[in-house]
């Protein structure tokens, strides 16, 4: 058995600009950094055996603030959904309900994200049985 604790990244500059990031690589905003510092300071248990993070900058920044000085493993499989041509677009163009089975143009579907996360989780279960693991990721992987 593995104990996996999920952390979502803090507010990003794209979030504040009402931009759908997807694989667009943006940074945490000042608010996101503050949120993450508060979360770190309020984190009741900091003892994990392993630390994983999406390889996108906003998740990396969150992981490094939450777990300073820890060896964090960055894994592309736990990235946000690839919105394809909609990565980084402004407005409410990204509608998850329309892309559960249907890929975003030049991107992936939410089922594709689920499959990525399933592969990641299966590898975790096989490799790190009995471990307590922190994971920093995004909305679609969290839903998966």
N, CA, C and O atoms as a GROMACS GRO file, in nm:
protein
  576
    1UNK      N    1   0.084  -0.118   0.000
    1UNK     CA    2   0.000   0.000   0.000
    1UNK      C    3   0.089   0.125   0.000
    1UNK      O    4   0.194   0.128   0.063
    2UNK      N    5   0.045   0.225  -0.070
    2UNK     CA    6   0.114   0.354  -0.076
    2UNK      C    7   0.019   0.460  -0.024
    2UNK      O    8  -0.100   0.459  -0.056
    3UNK      N    9   0.070   0.551   0.058
    3UNK     CA   10  -0.010   0.667   0.098
    3UNK      C   11   0.034   0.784   0.012
    3UNK      O   12   0.149   0.827   0.016
    4UNK      N   13  -0.059   0.835  -0.068
    4UNK     CA   14  -0.031   0.945  -0.160
    4UNK      C   15  -0.109   1.067  -0.117
    4UNK      O   16  -0.231   1.062  -0.104
    5UNK      N   17  -0.038   1.177  -0.094
    5UNK     CA   18  -0.102   1.303  -0.055
    5UNK      C   19  -0.086   1.400  -0.172
    5UNK      O   20   0.025   1.432  -0.213
    6UNK      N   21  -0.200   1.446  -0.225
    6UNK     CA   22  -0.202   1.532  -0.344
    6UNK      C   23  -0.204   1.680  -0.302
    6UNK      O   24  -0.279   1.719  -0.213
    7UNK      N   25  -0.121   1.759  -0.368
    7UNK     CA   26  -0.119   1.904  -0.350
    7UNK      C   27  -0.136   1.969  -0.487
    7UNK      O   28  -0.065   1.934  -0.581
    8UNK      N   29  -0.229   2.062  -0.498
    8UNK     CA   30  -0.244   2.139  -0.621
    8UNK      C   31  -0.151   2.259  -0.616
    8UNK      O   32  -0.127   2.315  -0.509
    9UNK      N   33  -0.100   2.298  -0.731
    9UNK     CA   34  -0.012   2.416  -0.735
    9UNK      C   35  -0.090   2.541  -0.693
    9UNK      O   36  -0.212   2.545  -0.702
   10UNK      N   37  -0.017   2.643  -0.648
   10UNK     CA   38  -0.078   2.770  -0.610
   10UNK      C   39  -0.126   2.847  -0.733
   10UNK      O   40  -0.104   2.805  -0.846
   11UNK      N   41  -0.192   2.958  -0.708
   11UNK     CA   42  -0.243   3.043  -0.815
   11UNK      C   43  -0.128   3.087  -0.905
   11UNK      O   44  -0.025   3.135  -0.858
   12UNK      N   45  -0.147   3.071  -1.035
   12UNK     CA   46  -0.044   3.109  -1.131
   12UNK      C   47  -0.076   3.245  -1.193
   12UNK      O   48  -0.186   3.298  -1.179
   13UNK      N   49   0.023   3.299  -1.262
   13UNK     CA   50  -0.001   3.424  -1.336
   13UNK      C   51  -0.108   3.403  -1.442
   13UNK      O   52  -0.188   3.493  -1.467
   14UNK      N   53  -0.111   3.285  -1.503
   14UNK     CA   54  -0.216   3.256  -1.601
   14UNK      C   55  -0.353   3.252  -1.534
   14UNK      O   56  -0.450   3.301  -1.591
   15UNK      N   57  -0.362   3.193  -1.415
   15UNK     CA   58  -0.491   3.191  -1.343
   15UNK      C   59  -0.543   3.334  -1.325
   15UNK      O   60  -0.661   3.362  -1.348
   16UNK      N   61  -0.455   3.422  -1.284
   16UNK     CA   62  -0.496   3.560  -1.259
   16UNK      C   63  -0.534   3.633  -1.387
   16UNK      O   64  -0.616   3.725  -1.384
   17UNK      N   65  -0.476   3.593  -1.499
   17UNK     CA   66  -0.506   3.655  -1.629
   17UNK      C   67  -0.623   3.583  -1.699
   17UNK      O   68  -0.653   3.613  -1.814
   18UNK      N   69  -0.687   3.489  -1.629
   18UNK     CA   70  -0.798   3.410  -1.685
   18UNK      C   71  -0.755   3.338  -1.812
   18UNK      O   72  -0.827   3.332  -1.911
   19UNK      N   73  -0.633   3.283  -1.805
   19UNK     CA   74  -0.574   3.210  -1.916
   19UNK      C   75  -0.578   3.061  -1.882
   19UNK      O   76  -0.546   3.022  -1.769
   20UNK      N   77  -0.616   2.979  -1.977
   20UNK     CA   78  -0.616   2.833  -1.959
   20UNK      C   79  -0.477   2.782  -1.991
   20UNK      O   80  -0.440   2.771  -2.108
   21UNK      N   81  -0.401   2.751  -1.890
   21UNK     CA   82  -0.259   2.718  -1.909
   21UNK      C   83  -0.238   2.589  -1.986
   21UNK      O   84  -0.169   2.588  -2.088
   22UNK      N   85  -0.296   2.479  -1.937
   22UNK     CA   86  -0.262   2.351  -1.997
   22UNK      C   87  -0.113   2.329  -1.987
   22UNK      O   88  -0.056   2.333  -1.878
   23UNK      N   89  -0.048   2.306  -2.101
   23UNK     CA   90   0.097   2.286  -2.104
   23UNK      C   91   0.173   2.416  -2.123
   23UNK      O   92   0.296   2.414  -2.133
   24UNK      N   93   0.103   2.529  -2.127
   24UNK     CA   94   0.173   2.659  -2.129
   24UNK      C   95   0.246   2.672  -1.996
   24UNK      O   96   0.185   2.658  -1.890
   25UNK      N   97   0.374   2.698  -2.002
   25UNK     CA   98   0.457   2.697  -1.882
   25UNK      C   99   0.462   2.836  -1.819
   25UNK      O  100   0.536   2.923  -1.865
   26UNK      N  101   0.384   2.856  -1.716
   26UNK     CA  102   0.378   2.986  -1.649
   26UNK      C  103   0.422   2.972  -1.504
   26UNK      O  104   0.433   2.862  -1.451
   27UNK      N  105   0.447   3.085  -1.441
   27UNK     CA  106   0.496   3.086  -1.303
   27UNK      C  107   0.383   3.113  -1.204
   27UNK      O  108   0.274   3.155  -1.243
   28UNK      N  109   0.412   3.088  -1.078
   28UNK     CA  110   0.318   3.127  -0.973
   28UNK      C  111   0.312   3.279  -0.966
   28UNK      O  112   0.412   3.347  -0.990
   29UNK      N  113   0.196   3.330  -0.933
   29UNK     CA  114   0.181   3.473  -0.908
   29UNK      C  115   0.227   3.502  -0.765
   29UNK      O  116   0.257   3.410  -0.690
   30UNK      N  117   0.233   3.628  -0.730
   30UNK     CA  118   0.266   3.665  -0.591
   30UNK      C  119   0.166   3.602  -0.495
   30UNK      O  120   0.203   3.553  -0.389
   31UNK      N  121   0.038   3.603  -0.533
   31UNK     CA  122  -0.066   3.540  -0.451
   31UNK      C  123  -0.040   3.390  -0.437
   31UNK      O  124  -0.052   3.334  -0.328
   32UNK      N  125  -0.004   3.326  -0.548
   32UNK     CA  126   0.024   3.182  -0.545
   32UNK      C  127   0.139   3.148  -0.453
   32UNK      O  128   0.135   3.047  -0.382
   33UNK      N  129   0.242   3.232  -0.455
   33UNK     CA  130   0.356   3.210  -0.364
   33UNK      C  131   0.312   3.226  -0.219
   33UNK      O  132   0.351   3.147  -0.133
   34UNK      N  133   0.231   3.330  -0.192
   34UNK     CA  134   0.180   3.351  -0.056
   34UNK      C  135   0.095   3.232  -0.010
   34UNK      O  136   0.110   3.184   0.102
   35UNK      N  137   0.005   3.185  -0.098
   35UNK     CA  138  -0.081   3.071  -0.066
   35UNK      C  139   0.004   2.948  -0.031
   35UNK      O  140  -0.026   2.876   0.064
   36UNK      N  141   0.108   2.927  -0.109
   36UNK     CA  142   0.192   2.809  -0.090
   36UNK      C  143   0.273   2.818   0.038
   36UNK      O  144   0.291   2.718   0.108
   37UNK      N  145   0.322   2.936   0.070
   37UNK     CA  146   0.393   2.957   0.197
   37UNK      C  147   0.300   2.932   0.314
   37UNK      O  148   0.338   2.867   0.412
   38UNK      N  149   0.176   2.983   0.305
   38UNK     CA  150   0.077   2.959   0.412
   38UNK      C  151   0.047   2.810   0.424
   38UNK      O  152   0.038   2.757   0.535
   39UNK      N  153   0.031   2.744   0.312
   39UNK     CA  154   0.004   2.599   0.314
   39UNK      C  155   0.120   2.525   0.379
   39UNK      O  156   0.099   2.435   0.460
   40UNK      N  157   0.243   2.562   0.341
   40UNK     CA  158   0.361   2.499   0.401
   40UNK      C  159   0.363   2.521   0.552
   40UNK      O  160   0.388   2.428   0.628
   41UNK      N  161   0.336   2.644   0.595
   41UNK     CA  162   0.340   2.676   0.738
   41UNK      C  163   0.229   2.606   0.815
   41UNK      O  164   0.244   2.580   0.935
   42UNK      N  165   0.118   2.574   0.747
   42UNK     CA  166   0.006   2.506   0.812
   42UNK      C  167   0.007   2.355   0.792
   42UNK      O  168  -0.079   2.284   0.846
   43UNK      N  169   0.102   2.306   0.715
   43UNK     CA  170   0.110   2.163   0.686
   43UNK      C  171   0.140   2.087   0.814
   43UNK      O  172   0.246   2.103   0.874
   44UNK      N  173   0.046   2.003   0.855
   44UNK     CA  174   0.060   1.932   0.982
   44UNK      C  175   0.167   1.824   0.976
   44UNK      O  176   0.242   1.804   1.072
   45UNK      N  177   0.175   1.757   0.864
   45UNK     CA  178   0.273   1.650   0.851
   45UNK      C  179   0.362   1.678   0.731
   45UNK      O  180   0.315   1.689   0.618
   46UNK      N  181   0.489   1.688   0.758
   46UNK     CA  182   0.585   1.716   0.652
   46UNK      C  183   0.672   1.595   0.620
   46UNK      O  184   0.763   1.602   0.537
   47UNK      N  185   0.644   1.486   0.685
   47UNK     CA  186   0.727   1.368   0.671
   47UNK      C  187   0.677   1.278   0.559
   47UNK      O  188   0.581   1.202   0.576
   48UNK      N  189   0.743   1.287   0.446
   48UNK     CA  190   0.713   1.201   0.333
   48UNK      C  191   0.841   1.127   0.296
   48UNK      O  192   0.952   1.175   0.320
   49UNK      N  193   0.824   1.010   0.239
   49UNK     CA  194   0.940   0.933   0.193
   49UNK      C  195   0.988   0.982   0.058
   49UNK      O  196   1.108   0.978   0.028
   50UNK      N  197   0.894   1.028  -0.024
   50UNK     CA  198   0.926   1.074  -0.159
   50UNK      C  199   0.841   1.194  -0.194
   50UNK      O  200   0.732   1.214  -0.140
   51UNK      N  201   0.893   1.274  -0.288
   51UNK     CA  202   0.826   1.395  -0.332
   51UNK      C  203   0.824   1.395  -0.484
   51UNK      O  204   0.930   1.389  -0.548
   52UNK      N  205   0.704   1.401  -0.543
   52UNK     CA  206   0.690   1.408  -0.688
   52UNK      C  207   0.621   1.537  -0.725
   52UNK      O  208   0.539   1.589  -0.649
   53UNK      N  209   0.656   1.590  -0.842
   53UNK     CA  210   0.592   1.710  -0.893
   53UNK      C  211   0.582   1.701  -1.044
   53UNK      O  212   0.667   1.640  -1.110
   54UNK      N  213   0.479   1.762  -1.097
   54UNK     CA  214   0.472   1.786  -1.240
   54UNK      C  215   0.597   1.864  -1.279
   54UNK      O  216   0.655   1.935  -1.196
   55UNK      N  217   0.638   1.850  -1.403
   55UNK     CA  218   0.757   1.922  -1.449
   55UNK      C  219   0.727   2.063  -1.501
   55UNK      O  220   0.818   2.131  -1.550
   56UNK      N  221   0.601   2.107  -1.491
   56UNK     CA  222   0.568   2.243  -1.531
   56UNK      C  223   0.607   2.341  -1.420
   56UNK      O  224   0.597   2.308  -1.302
   57UNK      N  225   0.651   2.459  -1.458
   57UNK     CA  226   0.711   2.554  -1.364
   57UNK      C  227   0.623   2.584  -1.243
   57UNK      O  228   0.672   2.585  -1.130
   58UNK      N  229   0.494   2.607  -1.264
   58UNK     CA  230   0.407   2.644  -1.151
   58UNK      C  231   0.401   2.534  -1.046
   58UNK      O  232   0.393   2.562  -0.927
   59UNK      N  233   0.404   2.407  -1.090
   59UNK     CA  234   0.404   2.296  -0.995
   59UNK      C  235   0.541   2.282  -0.929
   59UNK      O  236   0.549   2.256  -0.809
   60UNK      N  237   0.648   2.299  -1.007
   60UNK     CA  238   0.783   2.293  -0.950
   60UNK      C  239   0.802   2.398  -0.842
   60UNK      O  240   0.856   2.370  -0.735
   61UNK      N  241   0.758   2.521  -0.871
   61UNK     CA  242   0.771   2.628  -0.771
   61UNK      C  243   0.693   2.593  -0.644
   61UNK      O  244   0.742   2.613  -0.533
   62UNK      N  245   0.572   2.542  -0.661
   62UNK     CA  246   0.491   2.503  -0.546
   62UNK      C  247   0.562   2.395  -0.464
   62UNK      O  248   0.571   2.405  -0.342
   63UNK      N  249   0.612   2.293  -0.532
   63UNK     CA  250   0.680   2.183  -0.463
   63UNK      C  251   0.803   2.233  -0.387
   63UNK      O  252   0.827   2.191  -0.274
   64UNK      N  253   0.879   2.321  -0.448
   64UNK     CA  254   1.000   2.372  -0.382
   64UNK      C  255   0.970   2.462  -0.264
   64UNK      O  256   1.048   2.469  -0.169
   65UNK      N  257   0.857   2.532  -0.269
   65UNK     CA  258   0.816   2.613  -0.153
   65UNK      C  259   0.761   2.523  -0.042
   65UNK      O  260   0.793   2.542   0.075
   66UNK      N  261   0.678   2.427  -0.080
   66UNK     CA  262   0.620   2.336   0.020
   66UNK      C  263   0.724   2.250   0.090
   66UNK      O  264   0.715   2.224   0.210
   67UNK      N  265   0.822   2.205   0.012
   67UNK     CA  266   0.919   2.107   0.063
   67UNK      C  267   1.062   2.154   0.037
   67UNK      O  268   1.135   2.091  -0.040
   68UNK      N  269   1.102   2.264   0.102
   68UNK     CA  270   1.236   2.318   0.076
   68UNK      C  271   1.346   2.219   0.114
   68UNK      O  272   1.341   2.154   0.218
   69UNK      N  273   1.445   2.210   0.028
   69UNK     CA  274   1.559   2.125   0.056
   69UNK      C  275   1.536   1.976   0.031
   69UNK      O  276   1.627   1.896   0.052
   70UNK      N  277   1.418   1.939  -0.013
   70UNK     CA  278   1.389   1.797  -0.039
   70UNK      C  279   1.424   1.762  -0.183
   70UNK      O  280   1.424   1.848  -0.271
   71UNK      N  281   1.456   1.636  -0.205
   71UNK     CA  282   1.483   1.588  -0.339
   71UNK      C  283   1.348   1.560  -0.406
   71UNK      O  284   1.280   1.463  -0.373
   72UNK      N  285   1.311   1.645  -0.501
   72UNK     CA  286   1.182   1.635  -0.568
   72UNK      C  287   1.203   1.572  -0.705
   72UNK      O  288   1.290   1.612  -0.781
   73UNK      N  289   1.121   1.473  -0.734
   73UNK     CA  290   1.127   1.404  -0.863
   73UNK      C  291   1.022   1.467  -0.954
   73UNK      O  292   0.903   1.468  -0.921
   74UNK      N  293   1.067   1.520  -1.067
   74UNK     CA  294   0.976   1.585  -1.162
   74UNK      C  295   0.935   1.484  -1.268
   74UNK      O  296   1.020   1.417  -1.327
   75UNK      N  297   0.806   1.473  -1.290
   75UNK     CA  298   0.754   1.370  -1.380
   75UNK      C  299   0.650   1.431  -1.474
   75UNK      O  300   0.549   1.486  -1.428
   76UNK      N  301   0.673   1.423  -1.603
   76UNK     CA  302   0.583   1.481  -1.704
   76UNK      C  303   0.448   1.410  -1.708
   76UNK      O  304   0.351   1.466  -1.758
   77UNK      N  305   0.440   1.288  -1.657
   77UNK     CA  306   0.313   1.216  -1.660
   77UNK      C  307   0.207   1.280  -1.572
   77UNK      O  308   0.088   1.255  -1.590
   78UNK      N  309   0.249   1.364  -1.476
   78UNK     CA  310   0.150   1.425  -1.386
   78UNK      C  311   0.127   1.572  -1.420
   78UNK      O  312   0.083   1.651  -1.336
   79UNK      N  313   0.157   1.608  -1.546
   79UNK     CA  314   0.127   1.742  -1.598
   79UNK      C  315  -0.024   1.762  -1.610
   79UNK      O  316  -0.104   1.669  -1.603
   80UNK      N  317  -0.060   1.890  -1.627
   80UNK     CA  318  -0.198   1.927  -1.659
   80UNK      C  319  -0.235   1.867  -1.794
   80UNK      O  320  -0.148   1.821  -1.868
   81UNK      N  321  -0.362   1.868  -1.826
   81UNK     CA  322  -0.409   1.824  -1.958
   81UNK      C  323  -0.348   1.913  -2.066
   81UNK      O  324  -0.334   2.034  -2.047
   82UNK      N  325  -0.311   1.853  -2.177
   82UNK     CA  326  -0.261   1.928  -2.292
   82UNK      C  327  -0.381   1.978  -2.370
   82UNK      O  328  -0.451   1.901  -2.436
   83UNK      N  329  -0.405   2.109  -2.364
   83UNK     CA  330  -0.519   2.169  -2.433
   83UNK      C  331  -0.488   2.195  -2.580
   83UNK      O  332  -0.569   2.255  -2.651
   84UNK      N  333  -0.373   2.152  -2.627
   84UNK     CA  334  -0.337   2.168  -2.768
   84UNK      C  335  -0.334   2.315  -2.808
   84UNK      O  336  -0.265   2.396  -2.746
   85UNK      N  337  -0.410   2.350  -2.913
   85UNK     CA  338  -0.409   2.488  -2.963
   85UNK      C  339  -0.467   2.585  -2.861
   85UNK      O  340  -0.452   2.706  -2.876
   86UNK      N  341  -0.533   2.534  -2.757
   86UNK     CA  342  -0.591   2.621  -2.654
   86UNK      C  343  -0.498   2.643  -2.534
   86UNK      O  344  -0.532   2.717  -2.442
   87UNK      N  345  -0.379   2.580  -2.535
   87UNK     CA  346  -0.283   2.605  -2.428
   87UNK      C  347  -0.253   2.754  -2.421
   87UNK      O  348  -0.210   2.815  -2.519
   88UNK      N  349  -0.275   2.813  -2.304
   88UNK     CA  350  -0.240   2.954  -2.283
   88UNK      C  351  -0.340   3.054  -2.336
   88UNK      O  352  -0.312   3.174  -2.341
   89UNK      N  353  -0.458   3.008  -2.378
   89UNK     CA  354  -0.557   3.102  -2.432
   89UNK      C  355  -0.634   3.172  -2.322
   89UNK      O  356  -0.654   3.118  -2.213
   90UNK      N  357  -0.677   3.293  -2.353
   90UNK     CA  358  -0.754   3.374  -2.258
   90UNK      C  359  -0.903   3.342  -2.274
   90UNK      O  360  -0.951   3.316  -2.384
   91UNK      N  361  -0.973   3.345  -2.162
   91UNK     CA  362  -1.117   3.324  -2.166
   91UNK      C  363  -1.155   3.183  -2.125
   91UNK      O  364  -1.072   3.106  -2.077
   92UNK      N  365  -1.278   3.152  -2.144
   92UNK     CA  366  -1.333   3.024  -2.101
   92UNK      C  367  -1.351   2.929  -2.220
   92UNK      O  368  -1.459   2.873  -2.239
   93UNK      N  369  -1.247   2.912  -2.299
   93UNK     CA  370  -1.254   2.826  -2.417
   93UNK      C  371  -1.236   2.679  -2.383
   93UNK      O  372  -1.280   2.592  -2.458
   94UNK      N  373  -1.172   2.651  -2.270
   94UNK     CA  374  -1.146   2.512  -2.229
   94UNK      C  375  -1.265   2.464  -2.147
   94UNK      O  376  -1.290   2.512  -2.037
   95UNK      N  377  -1.338   2.368  -2.203
   95UNK     CA  378  -1.456   2.310  -2.137
   95UNK      C  379  -1.430   2.161  -2.121
   95UNK      O  380  -1.434   2.085  -2.218
   96UNK      N  381  -1.403   2.119  -1.998
   96UNK     CA  382  -1.369   1.979  -1.972
   96UNK      C  383  -1.478   1.883  -2.020
   96UNK      O  384  -1.448   1.778  -2.078
   97UNK      N  385  -1.604   1.919  -1.997
   97UNK     CA  386  -1.713   1.828  -2.033
   97UNK      C  387  -1.713   1.792  -2.182
   97UNK      O  388  -1.761   1.685  -2.220
   98UNK      N  389  -1.659   1.881  -2.265
   98UNK     CA  390  -1.655   1.856  -2.410
   98UNK      C  391  -1.536   1.768  -2.450
   98UNK      O  392  -1.526   1.727  -2.566
   99UNK      N  393  -1.446   1.741  -2.356
   99UNK     CA  394  -1.322   1.673  -2.393
   99UNK      C  395  -1.288   1.555  -2.302
   99UNK      O  396  -1.171   1.523  -2.279
  100UNK      N  397  -1.392   1.492  -2.252
  100UNK     CA  398  -1.369   1.371  -2.173
  100UNK      C  399  -1.313   1.261  -2.263
  100UNK      O  400  -1.213   1.198  -2.230
  101UNK      N  401  -1.379   1.239  -2.376
  101UNK     CA  402  -1.334   1.137  -2.472
  101UNK      C  403  -1.271   1.197  -2.596
  101UNK      O  404  -1.189   1.133  -2.661
  102UNK      N  405  -1.308   1.319  -2.628
  102UNK     CA  406  -1.260   1.386  -2.750
  102UNK      C  407  -1.139   1.472  -2.716
  102UNK      O  408  -1.144   1.555  -2.625
  103UNK      N  409  -1.032   1.452  -2.790
  103UNK     CA  410  -0.909   1.529  -2.766
  103UNK      C  411  -0.930   1.677  -2.798
  103UNK      O  412  -1.005   1.712  -2.889
  104UNK      N  413  -0.863   1.764  -2.720
  104UNK     CA  414  -0.854   1.903  -2.758
  104UNK      C  415  -0.779   1.907  -2.891
  104UNK      O  416  -0.690   1.824  -2.912
  105UNK      N  417  -0.810   1.999  -2.982
  105UNK     CA  418  -0.738   2.005  -3.110
  105UNK      C  419  -0.587   2.012  -3.086
  105UNK      O  420  -0.538   2.105  -3.021
  106UNK      N  421  -0.514   1.915  -3.139
  106UNK     CA  422  -0.369   1.901  -3.124
  106UNK      C  423  -0.327   1.878  -2.978
  106UNK      O  424  -0.212   1.903  -2.942
  107UNK      N  425  -0.420   1.831  -2.897
  107UNK     CA  426  -0.392   1.805  -2.755
  107UNK      C  427  -0.435   1.665  -2.716
  107UNK      O  428  -0.419   1.570  -2.793
  108UNK      N  429  -0.490   1.654  -2.597
  108UNK     CA  430  -0.533   1.524  -2.547
  108UNK      C  431  -0.670   1.536  -2.481
  108UNK      O  432  -0.717   1.647  -2.454
  109UNK      N  433  -0.732   1.423  -2.456
  109UNK     CA  434  -0.860   1.419  -2.386
  109UNK      C  435  -0.835   1.396  -2.237
  109UNK      O  436  -0.723   1.367  -2.195
  110UNK      N  437  -0.940   1.408  -2.159
  110UNK     CA  438  -0.928   1.379  -2.016
  110UNK      C  439  -0.904   1.230  -1.991
  110UNK      O  440  -0.842   1.193  -1.892
  111UNK      N  441  -0.953   1.145  -2.081
  111UNK     CA  442  -0.922   1.001  -2.071
  111UNK      C  443  -0.772   0.980  -2.093
  111UNK      O  444  -0.713   0.894  -2.028
  112UNK      N  445  -0.711   1.057  -2.183
  112UNK     CA  446  -0.566   1.048  -2.202
  112UNK      C  447  -0.493   1.085  -2.073
  112UNK      O  448  -0.395   1.020  -2.035
  113UNK      N  449  -0.541   1.190  -2.006
  113UNK     CA  450  -0.481   1.230  -1.878
  113UNK      C  451  -0.499   1.117  -1.777
  113UNK      O  452  -0.405   1.082  -1.705
  114UNK      N  453  -0.618   1.061  -1.771
  114UNK     CA  454  -0.643   0.950  -1.678
  114UNK      C  455  -0.546   0.835  -1.704
  114UNK      O  456  -0.494   0.776  -1.610
  115UNK      N  457  -0.522   0.805  -1.830
  115UNK     CA  458  -0.429   0.696  -1.864
  115UNK      C  459  -0.287   0.729  -1.819
  115UNK      O  460  -0.216   0.642  -1.769
  116UNK      N  461  -0.244   0.854  -1.838
  116UNK     CA  462  -0.110   0.896  -1.791
  116UNK      C  463  -0.098   0.880  -1.641
  116UNK      O  464   0.000   0.825  -1.591
  117UNK      N  465  -0.200   0.928  -1.570
  117UNK     CA  466  -0.199   0.922  -1.423
  117UNK      C  467  -0.202   0.776  -1.376
  117UNK      O  468  -0.135   0.740  -1.280
  118UNK      N  469  -0.280   0.694  -1.445
  118UNK     CA  470  -0.287   0.553  -1.409
  118UNK      C  471  -0.151   0.486  -1.423
  118UNK      O  472  -0.111   0.407  -1.337
  119UNK      N  473  -0.080   0.517  -1.531
  119UNK     CA  474   0.055   0.462  -1.550
  119UNK      C  475   0.148   0.508  -1.438
  119UNK      O  476   0.224   0.428  -1.383
  120UNK      N  477   0.142   0.637  -1.405
  120UNK     CA  478   0.223   0.691  -1.295
  120UNK      C  479   0.191   0.618  -1.164
  120UNK      O  480   0.282   0.573  -1.095
  121UNK      N  481   0.063   0.607  -1.132
  121UNK     CA  482   0.022   0.544  -1.006
  121UNK      C  483   0.060   0.396  -1.001
  121UNK      O  484   0.103   0.347  -0.897
  122UNK      N  485   0.045   0.326  -1.111
  122UNK     CA  486   0.085   0.185  -1.114
  122UNK      C  487   0.235   0.171  -1.090
  122UNK      O  488   0.278   0.082  -1.016
  123UNK      N  489   0.315   0.258  -1.150
  123UNK     CA  490   0.460   0.255  -1.126
  123UNK      C  491   0.492   0.285  -0.980
  123UNK      O  492   0.581   0.223  -0.922
  124UNK      N  493   0.421   0.381  -0.922
  124UNK     CA  494   0.440   0.416  -0.780
  124UNK      C  495   0.410   0.294  -0.693
  124UNK      O  496   0.488   0.260  -0.604
  125UNK      N  497   0.297   0.229  -0.719
  125UNK     CA  498   0.258   0.113  -0.639
  125UNK      C  499   0.359   0.000  -0.648
  125UNK      O  500   0.390  -0.064  -0.548
  126UNK      N  501   0.411  -0.024  -0.767
  126UNK     CA  502   0.508  -0.132  -0.787
  126UNK      C  503   0.643  -0.101  -0.723
  126UNK      O  504   0.709  -0.189  -0.668
  127UNK      N  505   0.683   0.025  -0.732
  127UNK     CA  506   0.819   0.063  -0.693
  127UNK      C  507   0.830   0.108  -0.548
  127UNK      O  508   0.934   0.087  -0.486
  128UNK      N  509   0.727   0.170  -0.495
  128UNK     CA  510   0.739   0.236  -0.364
  128UNK      C  511   0.636   0.184  -0.263
  128UNK      O  512   0.581   0.262  -0.185
  129UNK      N  513   0.611   0.056  -0.264
  129UNK     CA  514   0.516  -0.002  -0.170
  129UNK      C  515   0.555   0.032  -0.027
  129UNK      O  516   0.672   0.022   0.011
  130UNK      N  517   0.456   0.073   0.052
  130UNK     CA  518   0.479   0.105   0.192
  130UNK      C  519   0.529   0.247   0.217
  130UNK      O  520   0.557   0.284   0.331
  131UNK      N  521   0.540   0.326   0.113
  131UNK     CA  522   0.593   0.463   0.127
  131UNK      C  523   0.481   0.565   0.137
  131UNK      O  524   0.368   0.543   0.093
  132UNK      N  525   0.516   0.678   0.197
  132UNK     CA  526   0.426   0.794   0.206
  132UNK      C  527   0.480   0.897   0.108
  132UNK      O  528   0.594   0.941   0.119
  133UNK      N  529   0.396   0.936   0.011
  133UNK     CA  530   0.442   1.016  -0.102
  133UNK      C  531   0.362   1.145  -0.116
  133UNK      O  532   0.239   1.144  -0.107
  134UNK      N  533   0.433   1.256  -0.137
  134UNK     CA  534   0.370   1.384  -0.168
  134UNK      C  535   0.374   1.404  -0.320
  134UNK      O  536   0.474   1.374  -0.384
  135UNK      N  537   0.264   1.454  -0.375
  135UNK     CA  538   0.254   1.476  -0.519
  135UNK      C  539   0.197   1.615  -0.545
  135UNK      O  540   0.089   1.648  -0.496
  136UNK      N  541   0.269   1.697  -0.621
  136UNK     CA  542   0.222   1.831  -0.658
  136UNK      C  543   0.186   1.829  -0.805
  136UNK      O  544   0.269   1.797  -0.890
  137UNK      N  545   0.061   1.864  -0.834
  137UNK     CA  546   0.016   1.854  -0.972
  137UNK      C  547  -0.090   1.959  -1.002
  137UNK      O  548  -0.086   2.070  -0.949
  138UNK      N  549  -0.186   1.924  -1.088
  138UNK     CA  550  -0.282   2.018  -1.146
  138UNK      C  551  -0.424   1.963  -1.136
  138UNK      O  552  -0.447   1.855  -1.082
  139UNK      N  553  -0.518   2.040  -1.189
  139UNK     CA  554  -0.661   2.006  -1.178
  139UNK      C  555  -0.698   1.875  -1.248
  139UNK      O  556  -0.755   1.786  -1.185
  140UNK      N  557  -0.666   1.861  -1.376
  140UNK     CA  558  -0.707   1.739  -1.448
  140UNK      C  559  -0.647   1.613  -1.386
  140UNK      O  560  -0.720   1.515  -1.370
  141UNK      N  561  -0.520   1.611  -1.350
  141UNK     CA  562  -0.467   1.491  -1.281
  141UNK      C  563  -0.537   1.465  -1.148
  141UNK      O  564  -0.557   1.350  -1.109
  142UNK      N  565  -0.574   1.571  -1.079
  142UNK     CA  566  -0.645   1.554  -0.952
  142UNK      C  567  -0.781   1.488  -0.978
  142UNK      O  568  -0.822   1.398  -0.904
  143UNK      N  569  -0.850   1.532  -1.082
  143UNK     CA  570  -0.980   1.473  -1.115
  143UNK      C  571  -0.963   1.329  -1.162
  143UNK      O  572  -1.049   1.245  -1.136
  144UNK      N  573  -0.854   1.301  -1.230
  144UNK     CA  574  -0.829   1.165  -1.280
  144UNK      C  575  -0.814   1.069  -1.163
  144UNK      O  576  -0.792   0.950  -1.183
   0.00000   0.00000   0.00000
